[in-house]
Amino acid sequence: MKSCVTFLRACLFLMLGWAAAAAYAEPLLLGATTRSADAWPAVRMLVDPTGELGVRDVLARRGEFVGPRGPHANLGPRTDAVWLRLALRTDPAAPRQWILSVDYASIDRVDVYRAAAPDAAPVAIGRTLPFSEHPIPSAVHALPLELEPGATHELLLRVQTRSSMLLPISLSTPEAFHAREASRQLLQGLMAGAMLCLLLYSLTQWTVVRDSLFFTYALVTGGTGLFFFAYSGLGPQHLWGDNAWLSVNLAPMAVLVAIVGGCWFVERVLEVRQLQPRLGRALHVVGVLAGLAALVFAAGLIDYRVAQRTATMLGPLPMLLAIPAAWKRARAGERVGVYMLFGWGAYSLATLTMAALLRGWIGVTPLTEHAFQLGAMFEMVMWMRVLAVRLEDLRASAQRAHLERDALRSLAQTDALTGLPNRRGLFEALERALPLSTPQRLTAVYLLDLDGFKPVNDRLGHEAGDEVLVGVARRLQTLLRASDVVARLGGDEFVVLASGLGTDADAQAIGRKLLDGFDEPFTAAGQSFRVGLTIGYALAPLDGRDASSLLKRADAAMYAGKQAGRHCLRRGPTGLMLVTS
């Protein structure tokens, strides 16, 4: 019996020793060469469920402090206040000036006390304070400490926040703190700059292309970028300053806006409704719910925690609802589906990491803190590739429409039998050429009528006649310059347009060449026969400046040539025969 009592006493003393060890951990040693030290291993905590404990109450309950359970520097989501006790010991050669920092910008408020001066007013840090009241103007929450070298010090921190209680606490020399802050600013600046570039690009394309897809992408990048600003602490430092409402509430608001844009973007780019109408409608509903949540949160009808839970619940839904459509398009070889799946793969890992961090399941490290930013940035880049594909499709569609328009225009301006310009094509060529005509740079308009074509057509049939007309078109093209235009008005009438002539003699030379070129017979339906020309022509600007008057003069000259014996060249309006057969 005596031995049992002795054993129980030993166990009790051992348990009390463990409790004492937990309550009074080894102080954090700040040595002469220490530049920065993680304070979490030396932290002990006391939960204050009612939030009514004062500093003297806490000092009286030192023995109730225990070591934090769970992941490193992560107490998870909590509604109660938590007191942290941090014991420090400075080396005699250690610096006097230190900076205590909580490297998580979304903490609402931390009141810092010195146990040696319990009646002194605490130093407050946190996002609910106006930025101008921060002890150190930085993105994270920090305050300067003067610690006597070669002494022990005890700090008490009262923490309360509506966000998850992430507490990466460190003590650093001012030089080390500002160097770390500069690196953090560089990283966040690069992230912010990239997001700003994506936002400006999408807005510019939206205004130029007038495609709402780019506006939805702008909503996503804008919302995500604002979340980064609020989450990292850059917002109050560089944008909205002392506006505590934005510092506290902008993060869930921005996420809700990004969800709205994400739903519309995903539905449009993957055309979910065409593949799976129900999922398309579900995406629309999620977007509407996110938009309504953002509006009622902005109006103050729901609090921060409800908005945060809503954003957390709705956030993954656009991806989950659209994965089947993306998979189908990727399997069909469409690049859009492949890019979306790659982006969502990285985003899923980042989101799971972020969710685990905020739920208190994993420790706070630089990687876990910035995983969501990196994953979201990768997703944005993949979505940018999707927009690039969209632009390629728009360009290809515009090019196809242009080609189709040109083809239709060509058909409307081309003679179906000979492939030459028809009356419409001729007048368009005249509209281009006549304004450039001068007395020193003449334009000749020749009207040609075939001599002896009607008997061939009547005797051998229309097919043979068509064969002759095609042969006439080819021969005219071989007799003329590449810059000259040959057109068919209809029947056996052709028009030749020759520009850049110096004198009437040049126009006559072309006419004679055409007459001589028709001395050689044509072959059709296995028979050979001769077809001649009667040509009337007019010169611009000497005989007229518009197409109609020039053609009338050329027609009158050609008719006069027919009356005078055919196979001749005449210029209107004089009716003078210049060359005869």
C-alpha positions in Angstrom: 0.0 0.0 0.0 2.8 2.4 0.9 4.6 1.6 -2.4 1.4 2.5 -4.3 1.1 5.8 -2.6 4.7 6.6 -3.3 4.2 5.7 -7.0 1.1 7.9 -7.2 3.0 10.8 -5.6 5.8 10.3 -8.1 3.4 10.4 -11.0 1.7 13.5 -9.6 5.1 15.3 -9.2 6.0 14.3 -12.7 2.7 15.6 -14.1 3.2 18.9 -12.2 6.7 19.1 -13.6 5.5 18.6 -17.1 2.8 21.3 -16.5 5.4 23.6 -15.1 7.7 22.9 -18.0 4.8 23.6 -20.4 4.0 26.9 -18.6 7.5 28.0 -18.2 9.3 27.0 -21.4 12.9 27.9 -22.0 13.1 31.6 -23.0 13.8 32.6 -26.5 17.5 33.4 -26.6 18.6 36.5 -28.5 22.3 36.3 -29.0 24.9 38.7 -30.3 24.8 37.2 -33.7 21.0 36.7 -33.9 19.5 38.6 -36.8 16.0 37.0 -36.7 14.4 34.4 -34.5 11.2 32.4 -34.8 9.4 33.1 -31.5 6.7 30.4 -31.8 8.6 27.6 -30.1 8.9 29.8 -27.0 5.2 30.9 -27.0 2.8 29.6 -24.4 -1.0 30.3 -24.6 -4.0 30.9 -22.5 -7.5 30.9 -23.9 -9.8 33.7 -22.8 -13.3 32.5 -23.9 -15.2 35.6 -22.5 -12.5 38.1 -23.6 -12.7 39.8 -20.2 -9.3 38.9 -18.7 -7.0 41.8 -18.0 -3.2 41.7 -17.9 -3.1 41.3 -14.1 -5.6 38.4 -14.3 -3.4 36.8 -16.8 -0.2 37.3 -14.8 -1.9 35.7 -11.8 -2.6 32.6 -14.0 0.8 32.1 -15.4 0.7 28.4 -14.4 -2.3 27.8 -16.7 -0.4 28.8 -19.9 0.2 25.7 -22.1 2.2 25.1 -25.3 0.1 25.6 -28.5 -1.2 22.3 -29.9 -1.4 21.9 -33.6 0.7 23.1 -36.6 3.4 25.7 -36.4 2.1 29.3 -35.7 -1.5 28.3 -36.6 -4.3 28.4 -34.1 -7.0 28.1 -36.8 -10.3 29.9 -36.8 -11.3 31.1 -33.4 -13.9 33.5 -32.0 -12.3 33.8 -28.5 -9.4 35.9 -27.4 -6.1 34.2 -26.8 -3.2 35.4 -24.6 0.3 34.5 -25.6 3.2 34.6 -23.2 6.7 35.0 -24.7 9.8 34.8 -22.5 13.0 36.3 -23.8 16.6 36.3 -22.7 19.1 38.6 -24.3 22.8 37.9 -24.4 25.0 40.6 -22.8 26.5 41.3 -26.3 23.1 41.3 -28.0 21.7 44.4 -29.7 19.4 46.6 -27.7 16.9 47.4 -30.5 14.6 44.7 -31.8 11.4 44.5 -33.8 8.5 42.1 -32.9 6.5 41.3 -35.9 3.4 39.2 -36.7 3.9 38.4 -40.4 0.2 37.9 -41.2 -1.6 41.0 -42.4 -5.1 39.7 -41.8 -4.9 39.7 -38.0 -7.4 42.1 -36.5 -5.7 43.2 -33.4 -2.8 42.3 -31.1 -2.2 44.2 -27.8 1.4 43.8 -26.6 2.2 44.2 -22.9 5.4 44.0 -20.9 4.9 41.8 -17.8 7.2 44.1 -15.9 4.9 47.0 -16.4 1.3 45.6 -16.3 -0.3 49.0 -15.7 1.3 50.6 -18.8 -0.9 51.0 -21.8 -0.4 48.2 -24.4 1.0 48.8 -27.8 -1.6 47.8 -30.4 -1.0 46.4 -33.8 -3.4 44.9 -36.4 -5.5 45.6 -39.5 -8.4 47.2 -37.5 -6.1 50.1 -36.6 -5.7 53.1 -39.1 -2.5 52.6 -40.9 -1.2 55.9 -39.7 -1.3 54.5 -36.1 0.8 51.5 -36.9 4.0 51.6 -34.8 6.0 50.7 -38.0 4.5 51.5 -41.4 4.9 48.1 -43.0 2.7 45.6 -44.7 2.9 43.2 -41.7 2.2 44.2 -38.1 5.3 45.1 -36.2 6.5 47.2 -33.3 9.9 48.2 -32.0 11.2 46.9 -28.7 14.1 48.0 -26.6 15.5 45.0 -24.7 18.2 45.4 -22.1 21.1 43.1 -23.0 22.0 40.4 -20.5 18.5 40.3 -19.0 15.2 38.3 -19.2 12.1 39.8 -20.5 8.5 38.7 -20.6 5.9 39.8 -23.2 2.2 39.2 -23.1 0.2 39.4 -26.4 -3.6 39.5 -26.4 -4.8 38.3 -29.8 -8.4 38.5 -31.2 -9.4 38.3 -34.8 -12.3 37.4 -37.1 -10.0 35.7 -39.5 -8.1 32.6 -38.9 -5.5 33.0 -36.2 -2.2 32.7 -38.0 0.6 33.9 -35.9 4.1 33.8 -37.5 5.7 35.8 -34.7 9.4 36.7 -35.0 11.9 38.9 -33.3 14.5 40.6 -35.6 17.0 43.3 -35.6 15.9 46.4 -37.5 18.3 45.7 -40.3 17.0 42.1 -40.7 13.4 43.1 -40.5 13.7 45.8 -43.1 15.7 43.5 -45.4 12.9 40.9 -45.1 10.3 43.5 -45.6 12.1 44.7 -48.8 12.1 41.1 -50.1 8.4 40.8 -49.3 7.6 44.1 -51.0 9.5 43.0 -54.1 7.6 39.7 -54.3 4.3 41.3 -53.7 5.2 44.1 -56.1 5.9 41.6 -58.9 2.6 39.9 -58.2 0.7 43.1 -58.2 2.4 44.4 -61.3 1.7 41.1 -63.2 -2.0 41.3 -62.1 -2.2 45.0 -63.1 -0.8 44.2 -66.6 -3.3 41.4 -67.0 -6.1 43.7 -65.9 -5.1 46.5 -68.2 -4.7 44.1 -71.1 -8.1 42.5 -70.6 -9.8 45.9 -70.3 -8.0 47.2 -73.4 -9.1 44.2 -75.4 -12.6 44.5 -74.2 -12.8 48.1 -75.4 -11.2 47.3 -78.7 -12.7 43.9 -79.6 -16.0 44.5 -77.8 -16.1 40.9 -76.5 -17.5 40.6 -73.0 -15.3 37.6 -72.4 -12.4 40.0 -71.8 -14.5 42.0 -69.3 -15.2 38.8 -67.3 -11.5 38.1 -67.3 -11.0 41.7 -66.0 -13.4 40.9 -63.1 -11.4 37.8 -62.2 -8.0 39.6 -62.3 -9.3 42.7 -60.6 -11.0 40.7 -57.8 -8.0 38.4 -57.3 -5.5 41.4 -57.4 -7.5 43.3 -54.8 -7.6 40.2 -52.6 -3.8 40.0 -52.9 -3.5 43.6 -51.8 -5.7 43.1 -48.8 -4.3 39.7 -47.8 -0.7 40.8 -48.1 -1.1 44.2 -46.3 -0.1 46.2 -49.4 -3.6 47.8 -49.6 -3.5 49.9 -46.5 0.2 50.6 -47.0 -0.1 51.9 -50.6 -3.7 52.3 -51.6 -6.4 53.1 -49.0 -4.4 54.0 -45.9 -6.6 54.6 -42.8 -9.8 53.1 -44.3 -10.2 50.3 -41.7 -13.3 48.9 -43.4 -11.4 48.1 -46.6 -8.5 46.7 -44.6 -10.8 44.3 -42.8 -13.5 43.5 -45.4 -12.0 43.9 -48.9 -10.5 40.4 -49.0 -13.8 38.4 -49.0 -15.5 41.1 -51.1 -12.8 40.8 -53.8 -13.0 37.0 -53.8 -16.8 37.2 -54.4 -16.3 39.6 -57.3 -13.7 37.2 -58.7 -16.1 34.3 -58.4 -18.7 36.3 -60.4 -16.2 36.9 -63.2 -14.9 33.4 -63.1 -18.4 31.8 -63.5 -19.1 34.0 -66.6 -15.7 33.5 -68.0 -15.7 29.7 -67.7 -19.2 29.4 -69.1 -18.4 31.5 -72.1 -15.0 30.1 -73.0 -15.9 26.5 -72.6 -19.5 27.0 -74.0 -20.7 24.8 -71.1 -24.4 25.3 -72.0 -23.9 23.8 -75.4 -22.3 20.7 -73.9 -24.2 20.4 -70.6 -27.1 22.8 -70.2 -27.7 22.0 -66.6 -24.1 22.7 -65.6 -24.3 25.9 -67.6 -27.3 27.1 -65.7 -25.7 26.0 -62.4 -22.7 28.2 -63.2 -25.0 31.1 -63.8 -26.7 30.6 -60.5 -23.4 30.5 -58.6 -22.3 33.7 -60.3 -25.6 35.4 -59.3 -25.3 34.1 -55.7 -21.7 35.4 -55.4 -22.8 38.8 -56.8 -25.7 39.0 -54.3 -23.4 38.0 -51.4 -21.0 40.8 -52.4 -23.8 43.4 -52.5 -25.4 42.4 -49.1 -21.9 42.3 -47.5 -21.1 45.8 -48.8 -24.5 47.0 -47.5 -23.6 45.6 -44.0 -26.4 43.0 -44.0 -24.0 40.1 -43.3 -20.9 40.1 -41.3 -17.3 39.2 -42.2 -17.5 35.5 -41.2 -20.6 34.9 -43.2 -19.0 36.6 -46.2 -15.8 34.6 -45.8 -17.7 31.3 -45.5 -19.8 32.1 -48.5 -16.7 32.9 -50.6 -15.0 29.7 -49.3 -18.0 27.6 -50.2 -18.7 29.2 -53.7 -15.0 29.6 -54.7 -14.4 26.0 -56.0 -17.8 25.6 -57.7 -17.0 27.2 -61.1 -14.1 24.8 -61.4 -16.0 21.8 -60.2 -19.0 22.5 -62.4 -16.9 23.1 -65.6 -14.3 20.4 -65.3 -16.5 17.9 -67.4 -16.8 20.4 -70.2 -13.1 21.2 -70.1 -12.3 17.5 -70.1 -14.4 16.9 -73.2 -12.9 19.8 -75.1 -9.4 18.7 -74.1 -10.0 15.1 -75.3 -11.3 16.6 -78.5 -7.9 18.3 -79.0 -9.1 21.8 -78.2 -6.4 24.0 -76.6 -8.9 25.9 -74.5 -9.8 22.7 -72.5 -6.1 21.8 -72.0 -5.2 25.3 -70.7 -8.2 25.4 -68.4 -7.3 22.0 -66.9 -3.7 22.9 -66.4 -4.7 26.2 -64.7 -7.2 24.4 -62.5 -4.7 21.8 -61.5 -2.3 24.4 -60.0 -5.2 26.4 -58.6 -6.7 23.3 -56.9 -3.4 22.6 -55.1 -3.1 26.2 -54.1 -6.7 26.4 -52.9 -6.4 23.2 -50.9 -3.3 24.5 -49.3 -5.0 27.8 -48.5 -8.0 26.1 -47.1 -5.9 23.8 -44.9 -4.0 26.8 -43.7 -7.1 28.8 -42.8 -8.7 25.8 -41.1 -5.6 25.3 -38.9 -4.5 22.0 -40.4 -1.0 22.9 -41.6 1.7 25.2 -40.3 2.5 28.7 -41.5 5.6 28.8 -43.8 6.5 31.2 -46.6 5.3 28.5 -49.1 1.9 27.8 -47.5 1.4 31.6 -47.0 2.0 32.4 -50.7 0.7 29.1 -52.3 -2.6 30.6 -53.2 -1.0 33.7 -54.8 1.3 31.5 -56.9 -1.5 29.1 -57.9 -3.9 31.9 -58.7 -1.3 33.6 -60.8 -0.6 30.4 -62.7 -4.3 30.0 -63.4 -4.5 33.6 -64.6 -1.6 33.0 -67.0 -3.4 29.9 -68.3 -6.6 31.8 -68.7 -4.6 34.5 -70.6 -3.5 31.7 -73.0 -7.2 30.9 -73.4 -7.8 34.6 -74.3 -5.0 34.4 -76.8 -6.7 31.4 -78.4 -9.9 33.4 -78.4 -8.2 36.3 -80.2 -6.7 33.8 -82.8 -10.3 32.5 -83.4 -11.6 36.1 -83.8 -8.8 36.9 -86.2 -9.4 33.7 -88.2 -13.1 34.4 -88.2 -12.6 37.9 -89.4 -10.2 36.6 -92.1 -12.7 34.0 -93.3 -15.4 36.7 -93.4 -13.0 38.9 -95.4 -12.2 36.2 -97.8 -15.8 35.3 -98.2 -16.7 38.9 -98.7 -14.0 39.2 -101.3 -15.1 36.0 -103.0 -18.7 37.2 -103.1 -17.5 40.6 -104.4 -15.4 38.9 -107.0 -18.4 36.8 -108.1 -20.6 39.9 -108.3 -17.9 41.6 -110.5 -16.9 38.7 -112.7 -18.3 37.4 -115.9 -19.1 33.7 -115.2 -18.2 32.5 -118.8 -14.9 34.3 -119.5 -13.7 35.1 -116.0 -13.3 38.7 -117.0 -14.7 41.6 -115.0 -18.3 42.3 -115.8 -20.0 45.7 -116.0 -19.8 46.2 -112.3 -16.2 45.2 -112.2 -15.5 47.5 -115.1 -17.1 50.5 -113.5 -15.1 49.9 -110.3 -11.9 49.8 -112.4 -12.9 53.0 -114.0 -13.6 54.7 -110.7 -10.0 53.9 -109.7 -8.4 54.9 -113.0 -10.3 58.1 -114.1 -9.4 60.3 -111.1 -5.7 59.7 -111.9 -6.1 60.8 -115.6 -4.5 64.0 -116.8 -3.8 65.5 -120.3 -0.3 64.1 -119.9 -1.4 60.8 -118.5 -4.4 59.7 -120.6 -6.7 56.8 -120.0 -8.2 55.1 -123.1 -11.6 53.3 -122.9 -12.1 51.0 -125.9 -15.4 49.4 -126.7 -15.0 46.3 -128.9 -17.7 44.5 -130.9 -17.0 41.2 -132.6 -17.5 41.1 -136.4 -18.8 37.8 -137.8 -19.6 36.2 -134.4 -23.4 35.9 -134.8 -23.2 33.6 -137.8 -20.8 31.3 -136.0 -23.1 31.2 -133.0 -26.2 30.6 -135.1 -24.6 27.9 -137.2 -22.5 26.0 -134.6 -24.7 26.5 -131.5 -24.3 28.3 -128.2 -21.6 26.0 -126.9 -19.3 26.8 -129.8 -20.2 30.5 -129.4 -19.2 30.3 -125.8 -15.9 28.7 -126.8 -15.2 31.5 -129.2 -16.0 34.1 -126.5 -13.6 32.5 -124.1 -10.9 32.4 -126.8 -11.5 36.1 -127.6 -11.1 36.9 -123.9 -7.8 35.0 -123.7 -6.5 36.6 -126.9 -7.3 40.1 -125.7 -5.4 39.5 -122.5 -2.3 38.2 -124.4 -2.3 41.3 -126.6 -2.5 43.9 -123.7 -0.3 45.0 -120.9 -0.6 43.4 -117.5 -1.9 46.8 -116.1 -4.7 47.0 -118.7 -8.2 45.8 -117.9 -10.3 43.6 -120.2 -14.0 43.4 -119.4 -17.1 41.8 -121.0 -20.2 43.9 -121.0 -22.4 41.0 -122.3 -23.1 39.3 -125.6 -20.1 39.9 -127.9 -19.2 43.3 -126.5 -15.9 43.8 -124.7 -14.2 46.8 -123.1 -10.5 47.5 -122.7 -9.2 50.0 -120.2 -5.6 51.3 -120.8 -4.1 53.9 -118.4 -0.9 55.9 -118.4 -0.9 56.8 -122.1 1.1 59.8 -123.3 -0.8 60.8 -126.5 -3.6 59.8 -128.7 -1.0 58.0 -130.9 -0.3 55.6 -128.0 -4.0 54.8 -127.8 -4.1 54.2 -131.6 -1.1 51.9 -131.3 -2.9 49.7 -128.8 -6.0 49.7 -131.0 -4.0 48.7 -134.1 -2.4 45.9 -132.1 -5.8 44.6 -131.2 -7.0 44.7 -134.8 -3.9 42.9 -136.0 -4.2 40.3 -133.3 -7.6 39.2 -134.6 -6.2 38.4 -138.1 -5.5 34.9 -136.8 -8.6 32.6 -137.0 -10.3 31.0 -134.0 -11.2 27.3 -133.6 -14.4 26.0 -132.2 -16.4 22.7 -132.5 -13.5 21.4 -134.6 -13.8 24.2 -137.2 -11.6 27.2 -137.9 -13.0 30.6 -138.8 -12.2 34.3 -138.6 -13.8 36.8 -136.2 -12.9 40.5 -136.5 -13.2 43.6 -134.3 -14.8 47.0 -134.6 -13.3 49.3 -132.0 -14.5 52.7 -130.8 -12.6 54.5 -128.1 -12.5 57.7 -126.0 -9.8 59.4 -124.0 -10.0 60.7 -120.5 -9.9 63.5 -119.6 -9.9 64.9 -123.2 -13.3 63.3 -124.2 -14.8 63.1 -120.8 -14.2 62.6 -117.1 -16.8 60.1 -116.1 -17.3 56.5 -117.0 -20.8 56.9 -118.6 -19.8 59.7 -121.0 -16.7 57.9 -122.0 -18.5 54.7 -122.8 -21.2 56.6 -124.7 -18.6 58.3 -126.8 -16.7 55.0 -127.4 -20.0 53.3 -128.3 -20.9 56.0 -130.8 -17.5 55.7 -132.4 -17.8 51.9 -132.5 -21.3 52.2 -134.1 -20.0 54.6 -136.7 -17.2 52.1 -137.5 -19.8 49.4 -137.9 -21.7 51.6 -140.4 -18.5 52.4 -142.3 -17.5 48.8 -143.0 -16.3 47.1 -139.8 -12.9 45.9 -138.6 -11.8 49.4 -137.9 -10.7 51.7 -135.0 -12.5 55.0 -134.4 -12.3 57.7 -131.7 -15.3 59.5 -130.4 -16.8 62.0 -130.6 -15.3 63.2 -134.0 -16.4 60.0 -135.8 -13.1 60.2 -137.8 -11.9 56.8 -139.0 -8.3 56.4 -137.9 -7.5 52.9 -139.0 -9.4 50.6 -141.3 -9.0 47.0 -142.3 
